[in-house]
Amino acid sequence: MAVREFEHNLPDIHPTAYIDATALVIGDVVVGEHSSLWPGTVVRGDVNRI
């Protein structure tokens, strides 16, 4: 899993969330309890919060 800061915003990932090793999470993103991001997923919180 790649987690990247964007404009001083880091993703907030709940410890129970499953994030695949090939997923990319950038910026102002919240991944909630028991959520999952599967292979190849890209989540960008660069313009608005997700």
Buried (B, 14 or more C-beta within 10 A) or exposed (E): BEBBEBEEBBBBBEEEBEBEEEBBBBBBBBBEEEEEBEEEBEBBBEEEEB
